[in-house]
């Protein structure tokens, strides 16, 4: 008779120990490891796509390099960093919101959908280039400033690491970060939100409410939807600071229109009409909502019906497909998030409120461009480095040093940040995008083959991460356990932990209000 195969008890124990060691890794290790692993997978799939299918992998992850639709003198080779050159071309006119440019594919007069405040960063460098008589010099200065802005979280986080890990942190959060290069490749001013958001989150950790209010105003100057970050002050029951932040946002955004005084205040109503009416040239608002580079919450929740329609129509989603719910989903989620964090109040640490609001403000609009993912860089920096913690510790190490109290929160935020930073081109659906005429020439001059990427999964990951954060603190408030107050800095002693334990000592040293 055949004897049953017996597994040595020691082997089972060894496997369990390995699994326990794997699952008990800190959140910063999970995030950094996932970024490095996903980057390696991306390099491997990129090699296959290039060698076997002649796919333009860089254009799949970023954007086509031949974007010089205008003959404005602001080009480097065949690349014009078109979000910069387009806004500067509009802004050099007395009224930037009058129809002006001829944009592909139909080359009809287009209108400007940027508010006045959002035009200020590119215009500062555009005017410098005009004053020097060298538009390209203004472009180069703008790109250098944008690069410094998007790499600032990587530099800040690396300074809180030890030894060789500094290099790992900088590479993972900077050199290998696809959102950082995407915003530089487009020349979009969204990148200037990155250092502002980093200071905003650090100020929430340290409860510096005045600095939080200033950062809200600055972020809303770059992109108005980030005014919702002021809700973090109200969630912390800082009613006066929250009111001042909203007032500052309103005053500064209206005052920016005075930089073009000729048709003020008519320019404000023109912008509002253009924002909701779309452009008279190029894709319509409904076309943008079904664009493959749209990463809004609406696109995330409709990903399955969109995929079915995509294959049914041979690779093209009709512009009006589910347009009604698609345009409202993000705003409904925004209302739910705001109501939830206000209701939770001090039950949830301010920095966690900041993370939730930062993600929600990014994905709320019906069309969210792919380069808006730069918001994950300051979040990832805090996962790696706690501003008030010891070297080598992140905010979740302070939040739950044993890995068990808020494990779901830490893991979801870490994975969402990691898979937003490291994106993979997928050899599944291959298609071509048009290349339009260069330097003012009209018409289509060719196509470039591209592939789908993991980009479209990111809003879904952040939606789940926000829900996990809210549900976790709704079930158990931050102040119910002393060590669970890390980023909130509640400073309450944990009755279940001896004051002589290492955990208690760390709490005492890192919090000015800790037990004596």
HELIX and SHEET records of a PDB file:
HELIX    1   1 UNK A    9  UNK A   23  1                                  15    
HELIX    2   2 UNK A   27  UNK A   53  1                                  27    
HELIX    3   3 UNK A   57  UNK A   61  1                                   5    
HELIX    4   4 UNK A   82  UNK A   91  1                                  10    
HELIX    5   5 UNK A  116  UNK A  132  1                                  17    
HELIX    6   6 UNK A  135  UNK A  159  1                                  25    
HELIX    7   7 UNK A  165  UNK A  170  1                                   6    
HELIX    8   8 UNK A  171  UNK A  175  3                                   5    
HELIX    9   9 UNK A  178  UNK A  186  1                                   9    
HELIX   10  10 UNK A  189  UNK A  192  5                                   4    
HELIX   11  11 UNK A  193  UNK A  206  1                                  14    
HELIX   12  12 UNK A  209  UNK A  222  1                                  14    
HELIX   13  13 UNK A  224  UNK A  230  5                                   7    
HELIX   14  14 UNK A  231  UNK A  235  1                                   5    
HELIX   15  15 UNK A  239  UNK A  255  1                                  17    
HELIX   16  16 UNK A  256  UNK A  260  5                                   5    
HELIX   17  17 UNK A  266  UNK A  277  1                                  12    
HELIX   18  18 UNK A  285  UNK A  289  1                                   5    
HELIX   19  19 UNK A  297  UNK A  301  1                                   5    
HELIX   20  20 UNK A  303  UNK A  312  1                                  10    
HELIX   21  21 UNK A  323  UNK A  344  1                                  22    
HELIX   22  22 UNK A  345  UNK A  347  5                                   3    
HELIX   23  23 UNK A  350  UNK A  363  1                                  14    
HELIX   24  24 UNK A  370  UNK A  374  5                                   5    
HELIX   25  25 UNK A  375  UNK A  384  1                                  10    
HELIX   26  26 UNK A  395  UNK A  399  1                                   5    
HELIX   27  27 UNK A  407  UNK A  421  1                                  15    
HELIX   28  28 UNK A  454  UNK A  457  5                                   4    
HELIX   29  29 UNK A  458  UNK A  475  1                                  18    
HELIX   30  30 UNK A  478  UNK A  480  5                                   3    
HELIX   31  31 UNK A  482  UNK A  488  5                                   7    
HELIX   32  32 UNK A  502  UNK A  510  1                                   9    
SHEET    1   A 2 UNK A 102  UNK A 103  0                                        
SHEET    2   A 2 UNK A 108  UNK A 109 -1                                        
SHEET    1   B 2 UNK A 425  UNK A 436  0                                        
SHEET    2   B 2 UNK A 444  UNK A 453 -1                                        
END                                                                             
